[in-house]
C-alpha cells in the first residue's frame, strides 16, 4: 500500500507502472472515506475599499471555504453554478485524473449557469494547496480558497514537532475596485493609472530630482518605458479575506510564549508577489508547494503568485501579539495577522523602492535590439535578484551612499545577491532540500524542451518562444518518459510558471533530494531546469500564473501521445476555438479631445498581433476642414516594433483662391482633398518615437515622426508630430484622473486649442 501511494504521490518511480493498474489500485486502496463538499457559486456585492463592487462568493464567503481532506479520502465536490455566466474550479497542485483538473475547454467544458458539476477524485497526496476558478478573470474577484490535505499520523513521513503543530491555513489575495476586464484592457493599452496610484511614475522631472536624468534618457533611447515590479494597483491586500486579524488561540487553546505555530500559506493573488516577514524573529520553512523540505531558517521570503509555503513561527514573549506581515512586491500595500495575545509588536514596513536604480539596472541589462545581455553570469534559483538594487534595506536608502557604490562589482554576480550584501537572510530556491529521494526513473527516454519566456510590456503581450497559446501546437509527450524543461526568462518581468497535474524536480544542486514543486518563479535573465516523469495521461496546461499574463497567451499545452479522447470534451474543435479566444481577444481604447479649435480623437482595437485604428480631426469651419485616417496592421517580430499596414485616408480643407500646396518632396499635396487607399509601415525608433512611412494610391509619399505621452512630470505629458505634408503638432496634457485630462495643443491646420480630453 505505501509503495503504491508513494509512487503516485510523487509522480516518480524506479519502474514505470502501467497507469491503468496504478489508478485501479489507488482507487481500491483509498476509497475508504468519501468527503463531500457542496459549493454554491453566486454573485454578490461587497464594499472592501470604499465602493460597492461586484464579487463572486462561494457559500456566501470570500475567500472560498477551506477544503480539508486526509490522504486516503475520496473527494466529492459538487459545484452549483448560480452565476449568469460559465465557471469552473481548478485544484491547484493536485494529482488527479485529467478530466477532474478543472480547465474549461481543455479538460472539461465550462460549467453552465444554473447547472451543477461534480468533481470526484482520490486524495493521494498531502500538503498545502489551493483552488480557484480557471474561467476568465473570476479568480480576481473572489474565486480562490485553501485546499489542505493532511497526513495520516502513521505516515512514515510524519514529522514530530512539525506535522503535529497547531496549524492555520492562510490565503493571500488582493482587491481592486476596477473591473478585472477593465484592468486587462488598460494593461494592453499602457494606461498610466497604476503608476499614478502607486506613486511610481518615473518622469523626467523626477529623474532630474533624483540625479538620474541620463538614466532616464538612456532608458528611452533603448525603447523602454519606465519600469515597475508589478502591473496592477490594488486598493486592499487580504489574509483570509481581511487586511488585519488577530490569532489569539487555535482550537480553543490560547497561544503563549514559546508556542510554535505552523502557517500554511497560499498566494491566491491574481498578480501580486508578497514579501513575508515576522516581528517575532526568524521564520522556518518546512514545505513548499505541498512538499516537505528540510527545515531552513530565514528572515524573509518572497512568495510567488500561486506558490504555497508552510512556515513555522514562534511566539517569543508573554502578553505580546507579533505581526506576521505580507507586503506586496511593489511595497504599496500589506496585510497582517497578529500572533499571540497582548500588546501588538509591529514589523518594520518595507521601505519604498528606489525605482531609478532599477531603471539603471534595466539599462545595463538591455541591448539596443531589445534582447537581454548575457552579463557573463549564469543566474538561477532566485539567488541573484536583479531588483535588489532597489531595496533600501539591502543597499542603503536613496539619500545615503549605497553599499554597492564604490565597489568594483561590474562583473561580480554578488552585486545582485541580497544574502551576500546584507545580514538579512532571504530564502532562495537553492536552499530547498526535499526530505525524500526524488530521482526519476533511469530506464526510460528523456525528452528535453527549451523555452524562452518572451514579452512586450508596451503592448502587454506575453509569450513563450515568441508564440502565444493560440499560435502554438500542443507539445506531445510519451507516457513513461522523463521530460526535462529548460526555462530562460528573456523578458523584464518575473514569471511564476505552473505545471498542472504533476510535480517536477527543480534542479538546484541538492542532488537526489532536489525539491518537488509545481510552480517555479523565473526572474529576468534567469535560467532554470526542471524535470518530471510523464505518468498521467491527458492535456495538461503549463502557464504563467500571473492571471493577466496567462490570459494574454503565456502558456503551452502538454498532451500525451495516443491517449483516449476526453469524454467531457465532445467537440474538441469547438473547445479549442474557445480556449484560443482568450489570447486572441481584441482590446478597445478610445480618446476624444473637446477643444476650442475643434474636435480630435482616436479609437483602436488591438490584440496579440493585429491593430485596427482610426483617428479624426474635425474643425468648426471649412477652413479647418476635417480628416480621418484608418489603418489595419499586423505587428511583426519579437519586440513588435514593426507594423506594416493598409489604410484609408479621407480629408478636406478649403484652400484660398489659386492656393496650391506641395509636400517636402515637391509633389502636389492632396492632403486637403484626399480619399486615398494607403500602404505603409510603422516602426518604433529609439526614444520611443514612432516613424511612419506610407504611399498613397496616387503615388504621393508621406513620412511622419510622432510621440505621445512623453512623461515630463508626474501628471504632465507632452506630445508632438511632424510630417512631410508640412503638418506639425505639439501639445501638453495634464492628467486629472484615470479617464480625464486637460489638453493644450497647437495644430498647423487647426490652430491653437485648449480643451478637455476624455479617454477609455
N, C-alpha and C positions, 0 to 999 in steps of 0.2 A: 504493500500500500504506500509506504513512504517513498519507495523508489519511483513509482509511477507519478506520485504527486510532485516530487522534485523535478523529474524530467519535464513535465508540462509547465510547472510554475515558472521555471527559469528559461524556458524555451531552449535549453541546452541539453546535450546528452552525448555520451560516448558512442552510442549506437543510435541511428535514426530509426525509431519505431514507426510502423505504419500508422498514419494519422487516424484511420478509421478505428483500429484496435484501441489506440490510446484514448480517443473520445469515448468509445463504448465502455472501457474500463473505468474512466473517471466518472462517467455518469452513474455506473452501478455503485462505485465506492462512495461517492459524495452525495447521492440522493438520500441523505439521512434526514434533512430538515429543510422544508421549504419556507422561506421568509418572504412574505408578500408585503409590498407597499402599493398604495393607490395614490397617484399623483394627479391632482386636478390643476390644469394649466389655464389661467384666466387673466384677462386684462384687469388692471387696477389703476388707481390714481394715487400718486404719492407726492409729498412735499418734503424732499430731502434737503433742498438748497434754496428755499425762498420762493419757489414757484411750483404750482401744481403741474405735474407731468405724467404722461402715460408710462406705466411699467408693466411687467408681467410677473405675477405672483403665482407660486405653486403651493397649493394647500393654504392659501391666504398669507404667505410669508415670503420675504426676501431677506437673505438668500433662500434657496430651496431647502427643504428638510435634509438634515444629515441622515444618510442611509448607512446603517451599520449591519455587518454580517460577520460571521465567524467562518474561517476556512473550513470547507466541507459542506456548507449550506448550499441550497439552490435558491438563487434569486428569482423572484417572480414580481415584475414591476408593471403595473397597469397604468398607462399614461392616458388620461382623459383630456382630450384637447377641446377646451371650451372657448378657444380664441375664434376670431373671424378669419384667421389665416392658418397656413400649414405650420407644423412644428416638427421637432424630433429631439431625441436625447442621445448624447454620446457618452459612453462610460470610459472616461479618460484613463488610459494606462492599464485597462483590464485585458486579461487573456480570455477570449470568448469566441464562439463561432462567428464567422464574418457577418452573417445576416443579423446578428444582435448588436453590431457595432454602432449603429445609430447615425450613419452619414446619409442624409437624404440624396436620392438619385445616384448613389453609389452602392450602398449595402442594403438599402430599403427605399421604398417610395415614401415621400413625406406623409406625416400623419395629418389627414384632412380635418378641417373644422368639424366639431361635434361628432368625432369618432374616437374610439379607444384602440390603442395598440398595446400588445403585451410583449414585453421583453422577458425572456426566460433563459438563464444560463447558470452553470455550476460555478461556485466560488472556489477557485483552485489556486489562490494565492493569498497573501496578506499584505497589509501596509496601508499607507495614507494615499488616497487618490481623490478624485473629484469627478463631477459630472456636469454637463452643460448642454445647452441647445447647440446644434450644428446647422441650424437653419438661419440663413441671412445674418442679421446683426442682433438677434434676440438675446444673445448672451450679455450684451452691453446693458440691457435694461431689466436684469433680474434673474435670468435663467442660468444659475450656477449654484452648486452646493457641494458639500463634503460627501465623500464616499469612503467609508472606513471598513477595512477587513481585518479582523483580529486574528491573532494566532491562537491555536489551542494551547492550553497550559502544558500539555505533554509533548508539544512540538520539540524536536531535538534542537531547533534553532532558537528556542525561547531563552531570552537573556534576563537573568535575575538582576534586579537593580535598574533595569531599563524597560523591559516589556511589562513589568508589574507596577510601574509608577502610575500615580494619578495622571489622567490624560485629558487634554482639552483640544478638540478639533477647532481650527481657525481657518476661515476662508477670507482672503483679502480681495477687495474689489474697489471699483471706482464708481462715481456717479457724475453724469453731466446733464445739465438742463437742456442741452441741444438734442434734437432727434439724431439717433445714430446715422440714419441715411443722409442727413444734412452734414454731419461730420465727415462722412466718407466723400461726399460731393465736394466739400470745402478743401479737403486734403488734395484731391485731384486738381483743384483749381488754385492751389498755392495761396490760400487766403491767409492774411496776417493775423487773424483773430486770436489763435492760440498764443502766439508770441507776445501780443499786446497784453493779454490776460496774465501771462506768466512773467511779464516784465523782462523778457529775454530778447527783445528786438536789438539787433546789432547794427545800428545805423552809423553813418559817417560821423555824425556829431558825437555819438557815444564812443566811437573808436578813437577820435581825437582826444576826448576827455581821458580815456584810459591809456593814451600813448600808443595806440595801435592803428594809426591811420594807414601806414604802409601795409600792415597786416590785412586790413580791410581791402585795400586796393589789390593786393596780390590774390586775395580770395576771389574777388570778382574777375580779375584777369584770367584766372583759371576756370571761369564759368561756374562758380559755385555760389549758391545762396548761403545766407547766414546759417550756422549750424544750430541744432538743438538735439538734446539727448532723448526726447520723446516727441510724439506727434500731436498729442491731444491735450487740451486743458480740461481738467476735471475740477468741479466745484467742491466735491467731497471725496474722502477716502474712508473706507469702512473695514473693520474687522468684525466678522459675523453680523454684518448689516448695521453697525453702529460706529461712529467716529471715536467713541471712548466708552470703555466699560471697566467694571471692577470685578476681579476674580478673587473673592474672599474665601470661598470654600469649594470643594469638589465632592459631589455626592454627600453633602451634608457635613463633611469634615472640614473644620476651619484650618486654613493654611497658617503655618507658623514658621519661625526661624529654623533654618536647617532643612526644611522640606524641599524636595525636588519635584518639579512638575514637567511632564512631557507635553510639548505643544506640537500638534500635528497640523502643519501649516501648508495650505494650498493657495497658490496665486491664481485666483479666479478672475483677475483683471483682464480687460479686453486688450489693453496695450501698455500697461504700466509695469515696469520693474520696481521692486521695493528693496530698500536697504532695511535690514533687520538689526536692531541693537537693543541692549538691555541695561537698565540703570543699576541692576544688581550685580553687574560684573560680566564674566565670561559666559558664553553660550556654548553648549556641547552638541555637536551634530552627530546623530546616531542613525539616520536613514535619509535617503534621497530618492525621490520618485518611487516611493513604496518599497525600496530595497534596503536592507540593513547594510550599514557601513561600520567600520571600526570607529569608535568614538574619537572625535577630533575637536579640540577646544579652540575657539576663535573669539575675537572681539566683535566681529560683524560679518554679515554675508549679504550678498545681493541675490534675490530670488527672481528668476526669470519668469516671464509670462507663462503660466500653466505648469511650472515646476512645483514639486512638493518637497518639503524638508521636515523631518522630525528632529526637534531640538529639545534639550533639557536645560532648564534654568533652575537656579537655587535661590531661595529666599534667605538673604544673609543675616537679617536682624529682626527683632521683635517690633511690633507696633509700627510697621512701615509697609507701604504698598509700593513696589518697584515697577516703574514704567517699562513695559515692553513696547518698543516703538517701531512702526513701519512707515518709512518715508519714501515717497516717490523718487525715482532716479533723478528727475529734474529738480527735486527738493522744493517743490511748490506747495506740497500738502502732506499730511500724515494722519495716522490713526494710532490709537493706543489701547493696550489692556494693562491695568494696574494689578499686579500680582501680589497678594498679601493683604493684611488688614491693619490700617493705621495711616499715618501721615504719608502723603504721596512724595516719593523720591523720583524726580524727573530726570530723564536722559537728555543731555545737551542736544539741541536740534542740529541737524546737518546744515552747515553754512552754505551760503549762496555760491553757485558755480562761477568760476572765472571763465566766462564764455570766450573772451578774446584770446586767452591762452589756448583754448580748444580750437579756435579758428586758426591760430598759428600752427598748431599741430596738424590740422587738416591740410593746410598749405604745403607742409613738408611731405605729407603722405601722397598727395595727388599730383599726377603728371598732367601736362597740358592736354594730352589726348583723353583724359578722363579716367585713366586706369590708375591703380594704386601702385606706389613704389614698393620694391622688394625690401628696401631699407636694411638689407644684409642680415636679417634675423628671421628665425622661424618661431612664430608665435602660436601658442595653442593653450587650451585648457584654462582660459581666463587668467593666466598668470601675468600677462602683460596687458594691463588695462590702458588703452590709449587715452581714455578720459581722465586718467589720474592727474594730468597736468592741470585739470580744472578743479581739483579737490583741495581747498584751502587747509583742511585738516591734515593733509599729507605734505603738500608742497609750500605751505605758507599762504597767508591771505593776500589779497590784491594790493595792499598798501605797504607790505613789507617785502624784503628780499626773500625770494623763494629758496627752498633748499636746493633747487636744481640750478639756480643762477650761479655762474662762476665755475660750475663743474664741467669738465670736459667729457660730456656724455653723449656726444653726437652719434657715436656708433655703439653705445653701451645699452643693451636691452634693459638694464635696470632703471633707466630713466622712466619706464612705464610700469615698474614693479613696485606696487604700493608696499609690499612686505619688506622690500629692500630699502625703501626710502623712509619708513617710519616704524615706530614701535607698535602701531596698531596692526593686529593680525587679521587679515581679510581672507575668508575662505576662497580657495580656487579648486578647480576640478582635480588637479594633481594631488590634492590632499585626501581624496576619497579612495578608500580601500574596502572592497567587498569583504564580508565576513565568511564567504564561501568561495570555493574554486569555481570560476566562471568560464573556463576554457570551452571552446567549441569542439564539435566532433572533428576528428582529423582524417577520417576515412571517407571524405566526400570532396566534391569540387568547390572552388571558390570563384564567385562572380564579383568582380571589382567595378565599382561605379564612381565616377568623379563628377562633382557638381560645383560650379561656381555660383555663389549667390550674387545676383546682379540686380540693379535697380536704378531708377531715375527719380530722385527726390523732388525735382521741379514739377514733374508730371505725375508723380506718385504711382509709378509702375514698378512692381516688384516681381522678380522672375528668377529662374534657375537656368543657367547657361543661356541667358537672354531669351528664354521662352516661358510664357505663362502656361497654366494648366491646359487651356483650350488649344494651345499651339503644339502640344507635345503628345506623343503616343504613350500608352501605358507601358511601363517597364516590366518586361516579362522575366520572372524568376522561376526556378525549378524547385519543386518540393524536395527538401532534404539538403540542398546546397547551402553553403555559407555565403552570405552576402556582405561584402566589405564596401563601405561608403566613405569616400574622402570628400570632405566639405571644405571649400575655401570661400571666405567672405570677401568678395571684391566690391562691396558697397560700403557706404559710410554709416550704416545703421547696424545695431545688434539684431540678430535673428534667432529666436528660440525654435529650433526645428524639432517637430514631434512626429514620431512613427506610431501609427495605430497598430494594435493587436500584438505587438512584440516588444520585448525589452532588447536593447542592444548593449554590447560591451563597449565602453568608451576607453580606448587605448590611451592610458595616462601614465605609463611607467610602473604600474603596480603588478605587472606580470600576470600570473594565474588569477590574481584577485582584482582584476580590473573591475570597476564598479558597473553595475547594471542600471541603465536609465532608459527612459522613453522620450526625454527632452534633452537636447544639447544646445546650450547658448553659444552661438558663434559670434565673436566680436569682430569688428573691422580688421582686415588684414590677417585674420586668424585662420589656421587650417587644423582640422581635427579629423580623426579617423574613428569610425565605429563599425561594429560587425555584429551580425545576428545569424542564427540558423533559421532557415525558411521552413517552418513546420506546421503552419496553419493556413490552409488554402483560403483564397478569397481575393477581393480587391481591397487593398489597404492604402489609406491616404497617408502621405508624407508631406508635411507642410509647415510653413512658418505659423506659429501660434499667436502672433500679433494679429488680432482679428482683421484689421483693415489691410494688412499685408496679404493675408490668406485670400480675402475677398478680391484683392487686386491680381491674384494669379500665382503667388509664390508657392508652388507645390508640384507634386507628381503623384501618380497612382502606381503602386506595385501590384502586379497581377500574376497569379500562379498559372503556369502553362497547363493546358489540357484539363482545367478544373470544370466541375459540373456547373451548369447555369444556376444563378441565384433565384430561387422561387419567388422572392419578394420583388424582383425586377422583371415584370412580364414583358416590358417593351424596352430593351436595352438602348435602342437608338434614341427614343424619346427621353429616357433618363439621362443619357449623355448630353443631349442638347440642353437640358435643364441644368446639369452640372456645369457645363461650359458657359452658361448665361451669366454666372457671377462675374468673371473677369472680362466678359465681352460687353458688359453693361455700359451704356453711354451716360456721361455726367454732364449736366447742364449748368451753364453760368451765363449771366447777363448783367449789363451795366447801362445806365441811361443818365445823361447829364442834361438837366434843365437849366439852360444858361441864358444870359441876356443877349447873346449873339446867335442863338439857335439851339437846336437840339441835336445831340450826337450820342451814339451808343453802340453797343455790340451785343451779340448773342452767339453762344457757341455750344455745340455738342461734341464731346470727345470721349474716346475710350482708349484701350491699351495702345492701339496703333493709329486710329483714324481721328480726323478732326473735320468738323463741318461748322464753319463760322461765317457770320455776316456782320458787317459794320455799316453804320449810316451817319450822315450829317445832313440835317435839314435846316435851311435858312429861313428867315422870316420874309424874304422878298426874292424877286427874280435875280437880283444882282448876286445874292449869296447862293441861290440855287439849292440843289440837292444832289446827293450822291450816295450810292450804296455799292458795296463790294461783297461778293460771296466766294468763299474758297472751300474746296473739298480736297483734303490732302491726307497723306499717309506718312507717319514718322518712320524713318529708316535708321538702322544702326543701333548699336548698343546704348549709346548715350542719347539717342533721339534728338540730335542737334539738327538733323537734315529732314526737311519735309517738302517733297515735290507736291504740287497741287494743280488742279484745274479750277478755273473760276469764271465769274461773270461780273463785269464792271458796267454800271449804269449810272450816268450822271448828266447834269445840265446846270449851266450857269450863263446868264445873259451877259454877252460882251458888248462893249461900246461899238459905235459905228466904225467900220473898217479895222476893228481891233483883231489882230491875229497874234497868237502866242506860239512860240516854238520852245521845245524842251532843250535840255542841255546838249543833246546830240544833233540839234539842228532840224529835227523832224517837226512838221506842223503838228501842234499839240491838239489832240482830240479830247483832252480831259474835260472840256467844258460842254461837250455834246457827244457823249460816248455811250454806245451799247455794244459792248465787245466781249467775246469769249477770250479768256487768257490761259496761258500755260506758264507756270513759274515754279520757284523753289524758295523756301525759307531756310536760313542757316543761322545757328547761334554762334556768334563771334565771341572772342574774349571781351570781358566787361559786360557779358550778358546782353550784348547788342544783337538785335535781330536784323539780319540782312535779307532783303527780299529782291529777287530779280524775276521779272515776268515780261513776256512778249504777248502783245495783243494780236488779234486776228488781222488787223490792218497793217501789221508789221512794225508798229511802234514798240519801243522797248522802254521799260522803266526800271530803275534801280532805287531802292529805298533802304534807309537805316533808321531804326527806331528803338526806343526802350521806354517801358513804363515802370512805375513803382520803384524808382531809384530811392533808396532809403536815406534821406537827408538827415532826419531826426526821428525820434521815436514815433511820432504821429504824422510827420511831414514826408511826402513822397513827391518826386519830380518826374517829369516825362518830356520826351522830345521826339520829333520826327522830321526828316528831311529827305527829299527825293528829287529825281532828275526831271520831274514835271514842274520844277521850281516851286513846289509846295513845301511848306515847313510849318511846324507847330511846336510850342513848348508850353509847359504848364506846371502847376503845383496843386497837390491835393493835401488837405488836412483831414485826417481820419477822426470822425466823431465816435463811430460805433462800428459794429460788425457789418452793417449794411448802408451806412450813411457817411458821405464825405462832402466837404465843400471844395469847389474847384475854381481856380483862377487859371485861365489859359489864353494864349493868343494863337489864332489860326490864320495863315496867309490868305485864305479865301473868305473866312467868316469874320475875321477881325477879333477884337478883344472881347472876352466874355467872362462873367462871374456867375456861378450857379451852384446848384445842389446836385450831387451825384448819388444815385441810388444803385446799389449792386446786390446781386443774389448769386 
